[in-house]
Amino acid sequence: MSSINSTQTVRTLDTNQRFSSIRLKVLRIGHEIVCGINLSTRVKKLILMDNEGVQIGAIMFNGDIDNFVRKFEVDKTYLISNGEVRQVYGRYPSIHPEKELILKKYTVVTETFDSIDMKIQYNFVEFKDIESKFDKKEDFDVFGTLVRVENSKMVPMKTTSGAH
């Protein structure tokens, strides 16, 4: 893995490298889940954002979760050093379409006490493409405008217990 010697943004990170430092704001802290063969793998994810508004997921596994679980707080900004960047494993949904961060026991996390303004980049899709995003379990944003409202009416639906 190559190493970069300056503070980076998500756009400048290449997959399969160790990065020296990146300043990121915590947007969301996920719940810890257990998965894998015999439910032997613990996983915890964060959603982070850089100063350009680009979001990326950070993943911790097993004992590495314990190293970081109390270090992160939502809406705080951190300098994260000596982490790894890997290509998104397509089987699982990820906030960034190409890459994610892996936090290991040697990763250093320091609160910066400065803030990254919210400049969130949205991943809008055409209405016709929504179904394919569901099938691929990809994250996306939908924006629409209500043009007309009609009176409500009953719509018959077939279920195992009859029509509703």
N, CA, C and O of each residue as an XYZ file, in Angstrom:
656
protein
N       0.836     -1.190      0.000
C       0.000      0.000      0.000
C       0.872      1.242      0.000
O       1.892      1.289      0.688
N       0.481      2.237     -0.759
C       1.230      3.486     -0.760
C       0.757      4.373      0.377
O      -0.297      4.131      0.965
N       1.523      5.384      0.682
C       1.176      6.298      1.756
C       1.197      7.726      1.227
O       2.064      8.079      0.428
N       0.254      8.543      1.662
C       0.160      9.934      1.246
C       0.506     10.791      2.462
O       0.089     10.468      3.574
N       1.255     11.869      2.276
C       1.777     12.630      3.414
C       1.102     13.968      3.657
O       1.743     14.867      4.201
N      -0.135     14.146      3.290
C      -0.819     15.400      3.564
C      -2.277     15.107      3.872
O      -2.772     14.008      3.622
N      -2.964     16.119      4.424
C      -4.387     15.960      4.674
C      -5.093     15.851      3.334
O      -4.816     16.620      2.414
N      -5.996     14.905      3.228
C      -6.646     14.622      1.962
C      -8.137     14.885      2.041
O      -8.675     15.197      3.104
N      -8.795     14.755      0.898
C     -10.246     14.734      0.824
C     -10.640     13.358      0.310
O      -9.792     12.592     -0.147
N     -11.924     13.049      0.386
C     -12.394     11.745     -0.075
C     -12.059     11.553     -1.556
O     -11.675     10.460     -1.971
N     -12.203     12.612     -2.346
C     -11.916     12.498     -3.785
C     -10.473     12.096     -4.076
O     -10.214     11.403     -5.060
N      -9.532     12.521     -3.235
C      -8.119     12.243     -3.500
C      -7.666     10.884     -2.993
O      -6.540     10.473     -3.273
N      -8.502     10.185     -2.262
C      -8.133      8.868     -1.757
C      -8.221      7.831     -2.865
O      -9.214      7.770     -3.590
N      -7.196      7.026     -2.991
C      -7.212      5.902     -3.921
C      -7.471      4.625     -3.138
O      -7.064      4.499     -1.983
N      -8.146      3.686     -3.773
C      -8.404      2.419     -3.096
C      -7.103      1.637     -2.944
O      -6.138      1.849     -3.679
N      -7.103      0.745     -1.987
C      -5.959     -0.110     -1.677
C      -4.724      0.692     -1.288
O      -3.608      0.388     -1.711
N      -4.943      1.716     -0.476
C      -3.829      2.499      0.050
C      -4.069      2.769      1.532
O      -5.194      2.675      2.024
N      -3.008      3.101      2.217
C      -3.114      3.615      3.574
C      -2.968      5.122      3.452
O      -2.042      5.602      2.797
N      -3.870      5.877      4.074
C      -3.786      7.333      3.982
C      -3.168      7.887      5.248
O      -3.296      7.308      6.326
N      -2.478      9.049      5.098
C      -1.819      9.621      6.269
C      -2.806     10.376      7.135
O      -2.815     10.186      8.351
N      -3.655     11.246      6.537
C      -4.630     11.954      7.364
C      -5.748     12.524      6.497
O      -5.539     12.920      5.350
N      -6.935     12.550      7.084
C      -8.098     13.127      6.434
C      -8.991     13.699      7.526
O      -9.198     13.073      8.565
N      -9.519     14.894      7.280
C     -10.385     15.562      8.253
C     -11.830     15.278      7.839
O     -12.240     15.593      6.722
N     -12.601     14.674      8.762
C     -13.962     14.250      8.466
C     -14.908     14.575      9.608
O     -14.529     14.553     10.779
N     -16.144     14.877      9.244
C     -17.207     15.135     10.216
C     -18.090     13.895     10.306
O     -18.410     13.282      9.287
N     -18.482     13.527     11.522
C     -19.350     12.370     11.723
C     -20.804     12.785     11.498
O     -21.317     13.670     12.182
N     -21.458     12.143     10.540
C     -22.867     12.399     10.273
C     -23.769     11.385     10.973
O     -24.843     11.733     11.463
N     -23.326     10.134     11.016
C     -24.149      9.086     11.623
C     -23.261      7.977     12.149
O     -22.258      7.617     11.531
N     -23.641      7.439     13.299
C     -22.952      6.286     13.875
C     -23.923      5.120     13.834
O     -25.000      5.177     14.429
N     -23.543      4.072     13.138
C     -24.416      2.911     12.999
C     -24.378      2.017     14.221
O     -23.530      2.161     15.102
N     -25.316      1.095     14.249
C     -25.352      0.098     15.317
C     -24.353     -1.006     15.000
O     -24.070     -1.280     13.833
N     -23.834     -1.622     16.013
C     -22.960     -2.767     15.815
C     -23.813     -3.960     15.404
O     -24.864     -4.216     15.992
N     -23.354     -4.684     14.393
C     -24.055     -5.889     13.963
C     -23.105     -7.067     14.043
O     -21.887     -6.900     14.097
N     -23.672     -8.251     14.048
C     -22.896     -9.478     14.060
C     -23.257    -10.249     12.802
O     -24.435    -10.406     12.482
N     -22.245    -10.732     12.086
C     -22.502    -11.449     10.841
C     -21.401    -12.480     10.617
O     -20.569    -12.717     11.493
N     -21.406    -13.081      9.447
C     -20.369    -14.038      9.093
C     -20.713    -15.447      9.527
O     -21.777    -15.708     10.089
N     -19.792    -16.342      9.254
C     -19.970    -17.747      9.611
C     -20.077    -17.860     11.126
O     -19.237    -17.338     11.859
N     -21.099    -18.533     11.579
C     -21.360    -18.706     13.018
C     -21.522    -17.382     13.753
O     -21.306    -17.307     14.963
N     -21.905    -16.331     13.016
C     -22.075    -14.996     13.610
C     -20.853    -14.596     14.429
O     -20.969    -14.139     15.566
N     -19.679    -14.777     13.828
C     -18.431    -14.554     14.556
C     -17.766    -13.212     14.266
O     -16.723    -12.904     14.844
N     -18.356    -12.407     13.377
C     -17.743    -11.134     13.013
C     -18.606     -9.970     13.487
O     -19.789     -9.890     13.156
N     -18.005     -9.067     14.267
C     -18.676     -7.840     14.691
C     -18.310     -6.732     13.716
O     -17.154     -6.603     13.314
N     -19.318     -5.923     13.333
C     -19.105     -4.842     12.370
C     -19.824     -3.594     12.862
O     -20.954     -3.669     13.345
N     -19.169     -2.452     12.736
C     -19.796     -1.165     13.061
C     -19.400     -0.181     11.978
O     -18.238     -0.128     11.577
N     -20.383      0.615     11.493
C     -20.131      1.582     10.426
C     -20.424      2.995     10.901
O     -21.270      3.225     11.765
N     -19.694      3.937     10.305
C     -19.933      5.360     10.488
C     -20.174      5.964      9.112
O     -19.673      5.456      8.109
N     -20.939      7.046      9.065
C     -21.034      7.836      7.841
C     -20.357      9.161      8.142
O     -20.726      9.866      9.082
N     -19.353      9.490      7.325
C     -18.521     10.660      7.524
C     -18.594     11.560      6.296
O     -18.996     11.117      5.220
N     -18.201     12.837      6.460
C     -18.226     13.789      5.353
C     -16.980     14.664      5.418
O     -16.581     15.114      6.492
N     -16.367     14.903      4.252
C     -15.197     15.778      4.218
C     -15.614     17.230      3.977
O     -16.804     17.528      3.882
N     -14.641     18.125      3.878
C     -14.956     19.554      3.731
C     -15.496     19.918      2.354
O     -15.905     21.059      2.141
N     -15.506     18.974      1.412
C     -16.124     19.197      0.111
C     -17.567     18.690      0.069
O     -18.253     18.836     -0.943
N     -18.018     18.097      1.167
C     -19.374     17.563      1.225
C     -19.509     16.141      0.728
O     -20.622     15.625      0.620
N     -18.389     15.496      0.422
C     -18.421     14.121     -0.066
C     -18.505     13.172      1.131
O     -17.724     13.271      2.078
N     -19.455     12.264      1.068
C     -19.657     11.314      2.164
C     -18.949      9.996      1.877
O     -18.802      9.581      0.728
N     -18.516      9.350      2.962
C     -17.859      8.060      2.857
C     -18.160      7.265      4.128
O     -18.340      7.839      5.203
N     -18.212      5.974      3.995
C     -18.415      5.106      5.146
C     -17.084      4.704      5.754
O     -16.085      4.568      5.048
N     -17.075      4.516      7.054
C     -15.905      3.978      7.755
C     -16.372      2.727      8.484
O     -17.429      2.719      9.115
N     -15.580      1.680      8.390
C     -15.960      0.399      8.963
C     -14.914     -0.035      9.973
O     -13.711      0.136      9.774
N     -15.416     -0.607     11.072
C     -14.553     -1.197     12.088
C     -15.010     -2.639     12.283
O     -16.201     -2.938     12.189
N     -14.069     -3.518     12.553
C     -14.378     -4.924     12.751
C     -13.885     -5.397     14.116
O     -12.851     -4.946     14.609
N     -14.634     -6.302     14.707
C     -14.255     -7.050     15.909
C     -13.618     -6.166     16.977
O     -14.222     -5.179     17.397
N     -12.400     -6.505     17.427
C     -11.742     -5.781     18.511
C     -11.435     -4.333     18.186
O     -11.294     -3.514     19.094
N     -11.327     -3.998     16.897
C     -11.069     -2.602     16.521
C     -12.249     -1.706     16.891
O     -12.066     -0.507     17.102
N     -13.448     -2.264     16.971
C     -14.621     -1.484     17.388
C     -14.396     -0.932     18.787
O     -14.689      0.234     19.052
N     -13.884     -1.754     19.671
C     -13.661     -1.343     21.059
C     -12.668     -0.179     21.162
O     -12.759      0.623     22.091
N     -11.722     -0.077     20.220
C     -10.746      1.014     20.221
C     -11.370      2.368     19.899
O     -10.842      3.406     20.298
N     -12.506      2.361     19.170
C     -13.063      3.613     18.661
C     -14.468      3.933     19.140
O     -14.942      5.049     18.926
N     -15.135      3.011     19.767
C     -16.563      3.167     20.039
C     -16.897      4.437     20.817
O     -17.960      5.020     20.601
N     -16.037      4.872     21.699
C     -16.323      6.067     22.489
C     -15.617      7.320     21.967
O     -15.762      8.396     22.547
N     -14.865      7.191     20.892
C     -14.121      8.335     20.356
C     -14.963      9.223     19.460
O     -14.699     10.421     19.360
N     -15.969      8.664     18.809
C     -16.730      9.418     17.816
C     -18.041      9.926     18.366
O     -18.741      9.218     19.090
N     -18.378     11.180     18.012
C     -19.683     11.768     18.334
C     -20.225     12.437     17.079
O     -19.471     13.030     16.308
N     -21.537     12.338     16.877
C     -22.182     12.947     15.726
C     -21.976     14.458     15.748
O     -22.025     15.076     16.811
N     -21.748     15.048     14.594
C     -21.544     16.478     14.358
C     -20.183     16.996     14.814
O     -19.947     18.203     14.773
N     -19.297     16.127     15.239
C     -17.936     16.553     15.578
C     -16.998     16.186     14.442
O     -17.252     15.253     13.680
N     -15.902     16.943     14.343
C     -14.933     16.762     13.265
C     -13.652     16.158     13.836
O     -13.204     16.523     14.924
N     -13.075     15.227     13.077
C     -11.900     14.489     13.537
C     -10.845     14.434     12.445
O     -11.162     14.427     11.256
N      -9.596     14.395     12.863
C      -8.500     14.099     11.970
C      -8.220     12.611     12.138
O      -7.862     12.150     13.222
N      -8.388     11.873     11.055
C      -8.184     10.427     11.089
C      -6.910     10.136     10.312
O      -6.776     10.517      9.149
N      -5.977      9.455     10.969
C      -4.674      9.177     10.367
C      -4.400      7.679     10.375
O      -4.861      6.938     11.243
N      -3.631      7.266      9.372
C      -3.150      5.897      9.286
C      -4.288      4.874      9.172
O      -4.235      3.805      9.779
N      -5.297      5.211      8.401
C      -6.363      4.259      8.101
C      -6.153      3.663      6.726
O      -5.184      3.992      6.042
N      -7.050      2.792      6.320
C      -6.955      2.152      5.014
C      -8.172      2.502      4.172
O      -9.262      2.732      4.696
N      -7.971      2.541      2.862
C      -9.052      2.767      1.912
C      -9.180      1.495      1.092
O      -8.192      0.973      0.577
N     -10.406      1.003      0.978
C     -10.593     -0.174      0.134
C     -11.785      0.052     -0.787
O     -12.631      0.914     -0.549
N     -11.823     -0.735     -1.826
C     -12.930     -0.691     -2.766
C     -14.173     -1.242     -2.079
O     -14.089     -2.190     -1.298
N     -15.327     -0.646     -2.372
C     -16.587     -1.097     -1.798
C     -16.849     -2.529     -2.244
O     -16.710     -2.866     -3.420
N     -17.226     -3.354     -1.293
C     -17.608     -4.730     -1.581
C     -19.073     -4.688     -2.003
O     -19.951     -4.472     -1.168
N     -19.341     -4.893     -3.285
C     -20.651     -4.672     -3.880
C     -21.816     -5.416     -3.261
O     -22.971     -5.072     -3.513
N     -21.537     -6.416     -2.466
C     -22.618     -7.202     -1.858
C     -23.333     -6.441     -0.750
O     -24.476     -6.751     -0.413
N     -22.652     -5.437     -0.182
C     -23.212     -4.679      0.929
C     -23.356     -3.210      0.533
O     -22.501     -2.672     -0.170
N     -24.435     -2.556      0.982
C     -24.613     -1.142      0.624
C     -23.552     -0.258      1.287
O     -23.102     -0.529      2.400
N     -23.169      0.794      0.581
C     -22.180      1.734      1.099
C     -22.569      3.143      0.671
O     -23.154      3.329     -0.396
N     -22.251      4.127      1.489
C     -22.634      5.510      1.210
C     -21.863      6.082      0.016
O     -22.415      6.881     -0.740
N     -20.611      5.693     -0.163
C     -19.826      6.120     -1.322
C     -19.845      4.978     -2.339
O     -19.691      3.817     -1.958
N     -20.027      5.283     -3.606
C     -20.172      4.206     -4.581
C     -18.897      3.417     -4.877
O     -18.977      2.318     -5.425
N     -17.715      3.953     -4.529
C     -16.478      3.299     -4.935
C     -15.552      2.871     -3.803
O     -14.838      1.876     -3.928
N     -15.559      3.614     -2.701
C     -14.553      3.340     -1.675
C     -15.098      3.530     -0.271
O     -16.113      4.196     -0.065
N     -14.403      2.930      0.694
C     -14.753      3.074      2.100
C     -13.483      3.012      2.929
O     -12.463      2.481      2.489
N     -13.557      3.560      4.134
C     -12.409      3.580      5.031
C     -12.488      2.401      5.983
O     -13.573      1.995      6.399
N     -11.349      1.864      6.316
C     -11.262      0.808      7.315
C     -10.427      1.359      8.462
O      -9.291      1.787      8.263
N     -10.994      1.345      9.663
C     -10.285      1.814     10.853
C      -9.729      0.597     11.582
O     -10.471     -0.315     11.945
N      -8.430      0.596     11.788
C      -7.733     -0.524     12.426
C      -7.142     -0.075     13.755
O      -7.223      1.102     14.108
N      -6.551     -1.006     14.489
C      -5.997     -0.674     15.811
C      -4.901      0.371     15.724
O      -4.676      1.093     16.695
N      -4.209      0.480     14.591
C      -3.141      1.468     14.437
C      -3.646      2.814     13.898
O      -2.854      3.746     13.759
N      -4.946      2.935     13.592
C      -5.519      4.195     13.124
C      -5.601      5.172     14.302
O      -5.987      4.791     15.407
N      -5.236      6.431     14.055
C      -5.249      7.465     15.087
C      -6.403      8.424     14.794
O      -6.547      8.910     13.673
N      -7.227      8.693     15.821
C      -8.369      9.592     15.682
C      -8.214     10.712     16.697
O      -8.080     10.457     17.894
N      -8.233     11.974     16.215
C      -8.083     13.129     17.083
C      -9.180     14.138     16.759
O      -9.349     14.518     15.600
N      -9.923     14.572     17.771
C     -10.942     15.602     17.548
C     -10.241     16.906     17.195
O      -9.234     17.256     17.811
N     -10.773     17.640     16.191
C     -10.101     18.854     15.710
C     -10.686     20.142     16.285
O     -10.033     21.183     16.208
N     -11.863     20.113     16.845
C     -12.522     21.280     17.434
C     -12.829     22.375     16.421
O     -13.219     23.479     16.803
N     -12.660     22.086     15.147
C     -13.155     22.991     14.116
C     -14.262     22.233     13.394
O     -14.354     21.009     13.488
N     -15.077     22.952     12.692
C     -16.261     22.323     12.118
C     -16.189     22.280     10.601
O     -15.613     23.162      9.964
N     -16.770     21.263     10.049
C     -16.966     21.178      8.605
C     -18.415     21.551      8.357
O     -19.330     20.925      8.893
N     -18.617     22.578      7.537
C     -19.981     23.002      7.212
C     -20.666     21.932      6.373
O     -20.030     21.223      5.592
N     -21.972     21.836      6.553
C     -22.745     20.850      5.815
C     -22.878     21.279      4.354
O     -23.605     22.221      4.042
N     -22.184     20.593      3.477
C     -22.297     20.795      2.040
C     -22.576     19.428      1.425
O     -21.831     18.960      0.563
N     -23.622     18.813      1.864
C     -23.896     17.443      1.449
C     -24.119     17.376     -0.056
O     -24.839     18.194     -0.628
N     -23.491     16.393     -0.685
C     -23.722     16.124     -2.097
C     -24.801     15.060     -2.190
O     -24.723     14.021     -1.535
N     -25.789     15.324     -2.994
C     -26.879     14.374     -3.140
C     -26.638     13.465     -4.333
O     -25.987     13.850     -5.304
N     -27.158     12.282     -4.248
C     -27.043     11.291     -5.301
C     -28.427     11.096     -5.915
O     -29.067     10.067     -5.698
N     -28.887     12.083     -6.680
C     -30.225     12.030     -7.259
C     -30.264     11.057     -8.420
O     -29.288     10.907     -9.156
N     -31.394     10.403     -8.574
C     -31.610      9.495     -9.697
C     -32.948      9.830    -10.345
O     -33.831     10.415     -9.716
N     -33.078      9.456    -11.591
C     -34.338      9.628    -12.294
C     -35.361      8.654    -11.706
O     -35.003      7.566    -11.255
N     -36.642      9.057    -11.715
C     -37.683      8.182    -11.191
C     -37.663      6.817    -11.871
O     -37.900      5.798    -11.223
N     -37.383      6.792    -13.158
C     -37.388      5.529    -13.902
C     -36.271      4.587    -13.441
O     -36.340      3.385    -13.700
N     -35.243      5.112    -12.762
C     -34.103      4.306    -12.329
C     -34.203      3.836    -10.878
O     -33.327      3.113    -10.405
N     -35.251      4.235    -10.174
C     -35.362      3.907     -8.753
C     -35.409      2.408     -8.516
O     -34.728      1.898     -7.626
N     -36.198      1.704     -9.297
C     -36.338      0.259     -9.081
C     -35.004     -0.465     -9.182
O     -34.739     -1.378     -8.401
N     -34.158     -0.072    -10.133
C     -32.860     -0.733    -10.275
C     -31.955     -0.450     -9.074
O     -31.130     -1.290     -8.715
N     -32.098      0.722     -8.451
C     -31.299      1.045     -7.264
C     -31.708      0.163     -6.086
O     -30.864     -0.268     -5.301
N     -33.024     -0.103     -5.969
C     -33.495     -1.000     -4.910
C     -32.911     -2.394     -5.098
O     -32.456     -3.022     -4.142
N     -32.927     -2.867     -6.336
C     -32.421     -4.211     -6.626
C     -30.944     -4.337     -6.277
O     -30.498     -5.395     -5.833
N     -30.181     -3.259     -6.476
C     -28.745     -3.272     -6.196
C     -28.428     -2.859     -4.768
O     -27.264     -2.855     -4.367
N     -29.449     -2.514     -4.001
C     -29.280     -2.059     -2.616
C     -28.360     -0.850     -2.523
O     -27.550     -0.746     -1.601
N     -28.491      0.075     -3.493
C     -27.691      1.294     -3.494
C     -28.441      2.416     -2.795
O     -29.671      2.465     -2.823
N     -27.695      3.312     -2.170
C     -28.294      4.495     -1.566
C     -28.550      5.532     -2.645
O     -27.768      5.664     -3.587
N     -29.650      6.273     -2.507
C     -29.960      7.328     -3.462
C     -30.920      8.302     -2.817
O     -31.537      8.007     -1.793
N     -31.038      9.471     -3.433
C     -31.945     10.515     -2.964
C     -33.033     10.714     -4.001
O     -32.786     10.632     -5.205
N     -34.252     10.977     -3.518
C     -35.380     11.234     -4.408
C     -35.944     12.597     -4.057
O     -36.137     12.918     -2.885
N     -36.205     13.391     -5.074
C     -36.791     14.706     -4.884
C     -37.950     14.821     -5.851
O     -37.810     14.524     -7.037
N     -39.066     15.242     -5.359
C     -40.227     15.387     -6.225
C     -41.035     16.601     -5.828
O     -40.866     17.144     -4.736
N     -41.905     17.020     -6.710
C     -42.787     18.153     -6.451
C     -44.226     17.666     -6.536
O     -44.619     17.039     -7.520
N     -45.001     17.952     -5.514
C     -46.410     17.604     -5.507
C     -47.134     18.576     -6.418
O     -47.112     19.786     -6.196
N     -47.776     18.039     -7.447
C     -48.418     18.874     -8.445
C     -49.919     18.970     -8.216
O     -50.517     20.023     -8.433
N     -50.531     17.866     -7.776
C     -51.972     17.856     -7.624
C     -52.358     16.860     -6.538
O     -51.728     15.813     -6.392
N     -53.387     17.191     -5.785
C     -53.904     16.306     -4.753
C     -55.352     15.985     -5.095
O     -56.149     16.880     -5.374
N     -55.678     14.717     -5.070
C     -57.048     14.296     -5.338
C     -57.657     13.740     -4.065
O     -56.946     13.460     -3.101
N     -58.976     13.579     -4.061
C     -59.657     12.967     -2.926
C     -59.161     11.540     -2.745
O     -58.837     10.857     -3.717
N     -59.104     11.105     -1.522
C     -58.655      9.743     -1.264
C     -59.722      8.748     -1.690
O     -60.910      9.068     -1.709
N     -59.298      7.559     -2.025
C     -60.229      6.506     -2.402
C     -59.627      5.169     -2.011
O     -58.411      5.049     -1.861
N     -60.461      4.184     -1.848
C     -60.032      2.838     -1.476
C     -59.406      2.155     -2.693
O     -59.949      2.217     -3.796
N     -58.295      1.522     -2.489
C     -57.634      0.780     -3.543
C     -57.594     -0.680     -3.123
O     -56.965     -1.015     -2.119
N     -58.260     -1.561     -3.879
C     -58.264     -2.984     -3.485
C     -56.870     -3.598     -3.655
O     -56.211     -3.406     -4.677
N     -56.441     -4.337     -2.630
C     -55.168     -5.043     -2.677
C     -55.431     -6.472     -2.277
O     -56.190     -6.729     -1.343
N     -54.819     -7.395     -2.964
C     -54.953     -8.788     -2.604
C     -53.893     -9.128     -1.562
O     -52.705     -8.873     -1.759
N     -54.334     -9.698     -0.468
C     -53.432    -10.187      0.567
C     -53.918    -11.571      0.945
O     -54.932    -12.051      0.438
N     -53.190    -12.195      1.832
C     -53.589    -13.537      2.262
C     -54.867    -13.500      3.068
O     -55.542    -14.522      3.195
N     -55.220    -12.336      3.622
C     -56.437    -12.233      4.428
C     -57.582    -11.577      3.661
O     -58.628    -11.302      4.248
N     -57.411    -11.321      2.361
C     -58.482    -10.704      1.597
C     -58.119     -9.312      1.133
O     -56.986     -8.870      1.319
N     -59.064     -8.620      0.533
C     -58.823     -7.267     -0.005
C     -58.815     -6.228      1.096
O     -59.504     -6.374      2.106
N     -58.025     -5.168      0.896
C     -57.964     -4.023      1.812
C     -58.325     -2.766      1.091
O     -58.332     -1.691      1.691
